[in-house]
Amino acid sequence: MRDRLKGKSALVTGAGSGIGEATARLLADQGAKVAVVDVDGEKAETVSASINAAGGCSVAICADVSREEDVKNAVKRAQSRFSSLDILINNAAVQIMGELHDCTEEQFDRMIAVNLKGVFFGCKHVLPFMLEQKKGVILSTSSVLGVTGDADLGIYGATKGAVIALTKSMAVAYGSSGIRVNCVCPGDVGTPMVEQFFDFQPNPEAARERVYGQYPMRRIASPEEVAQLLAFLASDEASFITGSHMFVDGGLMASVY
Ligand SMILES: NC(=O)c1ccc[n+]([C@@H]2O[C@H](COP(=O)([O-])OP(=O)(O)OC[C@H]3O[C@@H](n4cnc5c(N)ncnc54)[C@H](O)[C@@H]3O)[C@@H](O)[C@H]2O)c1
């Protein structure tokens, strides 16, 4: 496995924490050169430094995916540093909880800007390189909420549904150019984003038990379990998989009761 991604270069957004961090580490561990991109430059530096200290090859880039110039520069830097860019993982997102009638326009705009526009900017700016290389892999982190509902996460879910739709259209548009496009749909994952969800509840411990109980596997995922799926989809082992949204949810979406 250590050589699975040897010779490939990747850019992972939101790689300073959670799923993005686990993915950047795993890709590097499997031989890829990795651009660790995050709006929090310090977090990006920390992750990148520890990848390099472990013998990997990475660069930290501070960028806000909702800003086109930032994304364009991040892609350019990664491409010129690694002399290629084979894998883009659009993972950065923000989640603002609350009932729809309480959601402000500013909150709506922020979720759209990071979770959807950020994905669009990433794709838009890697595509010229990938089209020239006649190959590439674009992956995004969607969510089970992209295909199902949550009373307090309507707009967040709408952005994740849009990412699935975009994934499918791009797979259709760029398949003949050797570019594969897929997204992963995790259920709950033990990251700061989910801890915030538990903290938001009146009784966090009871909420944790209730959420775990909804999963056939009676637990939530680790960030590493999502990273494993992303690393597989990024590799040549997934050479005929495109246009898919894949659940990594411990059976949550398979169960009704
Ligand atoms: N944690 C879950 O349960 C869960 C479930 C389903 C989907 N997801 C999705 O997985 C992805 C990662 O989530 P996570 O739980 O690891 O989150 P996280 O909060 O642990 O990490 C997100 C990272 O993204 C960065 N980020 C935020 N806004 C950014 C921006 N504008 N530009 C660049 N970086 C930015 C943050 O600084 C942070 O380092 C997100 O797309 C999220 O929607 C998470």
The ligand as an SDF file (V2000), in Angstrom:
LIG
                    3D

 44 48  0  0  0  0  0  0  0  0999 V2000
  -17.6650   15.2450   10.4340 N   0  0  0  0  0  0  0  0  0  0  0  0
  -18.7380   14.7050    9.9130 C   0  0  0  0  0  0  0  0  0  0  0  0
  -19.5370   14.0440   10.5790 O   0  0  0  0  0  0  0  0  0  0  0  0
  -19.0450   14.8460    8.4550 C   0  0  0  0  0  0  0  0  0  0  0  0
  -20.0900   14.0880    7.9210 C   0  0  0  0  0  0  0  0  0  0  0  0
  -20.3760   14.1980    6.5610 C   0  0  0  0  0  0  0  0  0  0  0  0
  -19.6160   15.0430    5.7730 C   0  0  0  0  0  0  0  0  0  0  0  0
  -18.6120   15.7730    6.3330 N   0  0  0  0  0  0  0  0  0  0  0  0
  -17.8630   16.6350    5.4520 C   0  0  0  0  0  0  0  0  0  0  0  0
  -16.4800   16.2830    5.5550 O   0  0  0  0  0  0  0  0  0  0  0  0
  -15.6840   17.4220    5.2790 C   0  0  0  0  0  0  0  0  0  0  0  0
  -14.6750   17.6120    6.3840 C   0  0  0  0  0  0  0  0  0  0  0  0
  -15.3630   17.7670    7.6030 O   0  0  0  0  0  0  0  0  0  0  0  0
  -14.6460   17.5880    9.0080 P   0  0  0  0  0  0  0  0  0  0  0  0
  -15.6610   17.0090    9.9140 O   0  0  0  0  0  0  0  0  0  0  0  0
  -13.3430   16.9200    8.8490 O   0  0  0  0  0  0  0  0  0  0  0  0
  -14.4720   19.1310    9.4170 O   0  0  0  0  0  0  0  0  0  0  0  0
  -13.4240   19.8880   10.3390 P   0  0  0  0  0  0  0  0  0  0  0  0
  -14.1890   21.0350   10.8940 O   0  0  0  0  0  0  0  0  0  0  0  0
  -12.7120   18.9480   11.2800 O   0  0  0  0  0  0  0  0  0  0  0  0
  -12.3430   20.3940    9.2910 O   0  0  0  0  0  0  0  0  0  0  0  0
  -12.6790   21.2750    8.2750 C   0  0  0  0  0  0  0  0  0  0  0  0
  -11.4280   22.0330    7.8600 C   0  0  0  0  0  0  0  0  0  0  0  0
  -11.8080   22.8970    6.7910 O   0  0  0  0  0  0  0  0  0  0  0  0
  -11.2000   24.1490    7.0040 C   0  0  0  0  0  0  0  0  0  0  0  0
  -11.9700   25.1780    6.3110 N   0  0  0  0  0  0  0  0  0  0  0  0
  -13.1560   25.7200    6.6980 C   0  0  0  0  0  0  0  0  0  0  0  0
  -13.5240   26.6760    5.8540 N   0  0  0  0  0  0  0  0  0  0  0  0
  -12.5620   26.7510    4.9080 C   0  0  0  0  0  0  0  0  0  0  0  0
  -12.3700   27.5620    3.7700 C   0  0  0  0  0  0  0  0  0  0  0  0
  -13.2430   28.5230    3.4410 N   0  0  0  0  0  0  0  0  0  0  0  0
  -11.2740   27.3570    3.0010 N   0  0  0  0  0  0  0  0  0  0  0  0
  -10.3580   26.4000    3.3340 C   0  0  0  0  0  0  0  0  0  0  0  0
  -10.4860   25.6230    4.4250 N   0  0  0  0  0  0  0  0  0  0  0  0
  -11.5770   25.7890    5.1940 C   0  0  0  0  0  0  0  0  0  0  0  0
  -11.1790   24.3260    8.5000 C   0  0  0  0  0  0  0  0  0  0  0  0
  -10.2230   25.2990    8.9210 O   0  0  0  0  0  0  0  0  0  0  0  0
  -10.8650   22.9190    8.9790 C   0  0  0  0  0  0  0  0  0  0  0  0
   -9.4850   22.7240    9.1190 O   0  0  0  0  0  0  0  0  0  0  0  0
  -16.6480   18.5800    5.0860 C   0  0  0  0  0  0  0  0  0  0  0  0
  -16.9200   18.7230    3.7090 O   0  0  0  0  0  0  0  0  0  0  0  0
  -17.8900   18.0950    5.7960 C   0  0  0  0  0  0  0  0  0  0  0  0
  -19.0440   18.7370    5.3140 O   0  0  0  0  0  0  0  0  0  0  0  0
  -18.2890   15.6970    7.6480 C   0  0  0  0  0  0  0  0  0  0  0  0
  1  2  1  0
  2  3  2  0
  2  4  1  0
  4  5  1  0
  4 44  2  0
  5  6  2  0
  6  7  1  0
  7  8  2  0
  8  9  1  0
  8 44  1  0
  9 10  1  0
  9 42  1  0
 10 11  1  0
 11 12  1  0
 11 40  1  0
 12 13  1  0
 13 14  1  0
 14 15  2  0
 14 16  1  0
 14 17  1  0
 17 18  1  0
 18 19  2  0
 18 20  1  0
 18 21  1  0
 21 22  1  0
 22 23  1  0
 23 24  1  0
 23 38  1  0
 24 25  1  0
 25 26  1  0
 25 36  1  0
 26 27  1  0
 26 35  1  0
 27 28  2  0
 28 29  1  0
 29 30  1  0
 29 35  2  0
 30 31  1  0
 30 32  2  0
 32 33  1  0
 33 34  2  0
 34 35  1  0
 36 37  1  0
 36 38  1  0
 38 39  1  0
 40 41  1  0
 40 42  1  0
 42 43  1  0
M  CHG  2   8   1  16  -1
M  END
$$$$
